Structures are given as C-alpha cells and as structure tokens.
Amino acid sequence: MKKEFVQFRCSVYEKKLLKVKARKSGLSISEYCRRAAFEDRIVERMTDEQIEAYKLLVKYQRNFKLITNMFRKRNPRLAEETAQLAKEIRQHLLNFRK
C-alpha cells in the first residue's frame, strides 16, 4: 500500500514532457515517474494508425508465406526470395511488440 508522498522540482517544460510521455504510455504521472525511477518497462501505447499498420504487416507476412509454398517446386529461387521477405516482415512485427 502506498502511503508516502514524494515531491520533486522540475521546469515547466519537463512537467509537460512528463505529462505527454505518461499519457502516451497510458499511465498517470506518478506511475510513470515510479516506473522510470525503478527502471521498470514503460511501453508506449500504439495509436490506431500503428495498429492498422501492424494488422497489414501480419496479412502481408501470411500472404508471402503462402506464395513461398506455392512456388517452392516451380521456382525455388523465387520461393527463397519470398521466404526471406516474409522473415523480414516477421522481424518488423516482433519489433512492434518491444
């Protein structure tokens, strides 16, 4: 249970920056500062545009895997290139989660 009260001084600019960063991560200023002080993970929430881009990348990655499987016997080189592209998209998807 949190009973103690801590205050610290900062400039107007720093306070606004703390508010913006806290809002983007979906936290209160207190919780944001607490996590920053204890070096806990602070994750910025994704915007609607970022979520749509993520969904689109998931579709592309799946489609390139299907294309790779389709061309595996007919054109191995093309299959290899599309497989590489699918791997690159997957890496970007994994970076989204960090």
N, C-alpha and C positions, 0 to 999 in steps of 0.2 A: 504494500500500500504506500502510495506517495504522499508524504506529509510535509516534507521540507520544501522551502521556497528559495530559489536561486535567481539572482538578477545579475545582468552584466550590461555594460555600456557598449554602444555601437553608434556609428554615424547613421544619418537618415538613409543614405544610400544602402548601407549594409542591411538595415532593417527591411527596406523594400526588397532587396535581393533575397533575404531570408524568407519573406512572405511569398515571393514568386516561386522560389525553389520548393518550399513546403507545399504550396498549392499544387504545383506540377506533380509532386510525388504523392498527393492525397493525404498529407499529414498536417497536424497542427504545427505551429511554430515551435512549441515546447517539445513535441515528439521529434520533430526534425532536428532540433539542436541536441536533444538527448542522444539520438542515434548517431549524429555526427561526432559527438564527444566520445562515445563508446565505440566508434568505428564500426557500427552495425551497417548492414547493407541498406542503402536508400535507393529505391527504384522509382524512376520517373514513370508515371502512368502514360500509356500510349494514347494518342489522340485518335479520333475517328478515322482520319486520313491514314494514319500509320496502321491501324487495324485493317483497313481495306487493302492497303499495300501488302500486309502480311498474308491476308487471305489469297490475294492474287498470286503471290510468290508460291504459296502452297499448291495452288492449281497448276502453275507452270511446272513446278518440280514434278508433280504427279504425271502431267502430260509428257514431259521429256522422258520419264521412266518408261511410259507406255510406248513411246516412239522408239526408244532404245530396244525394247523387247521385240517390237515389230520388225526392225531392221537387222536384228542380230545375225540371222542366217544369210540374208540377201546382200547386205553391205556392211561387213564388220567394222570398217573404218568409220563410217557414219554412225554406227551404233556406239562406238567408242567415244566419239566426239559428243554425242548427245548424252551419254552417261557422265562424261566429265562436266558438262553443263549442269546436269541435274545435281551432281555433287557440289558444284559451286553455289547453286541456289540453296541447297540444304545448309551449307556453311553460313550463308547470309541469314537463313531462318534461325539457326542456332544463335547467331549474334544478336538477333532481335530479343531473345529471351534473357540476355545478360544485362 
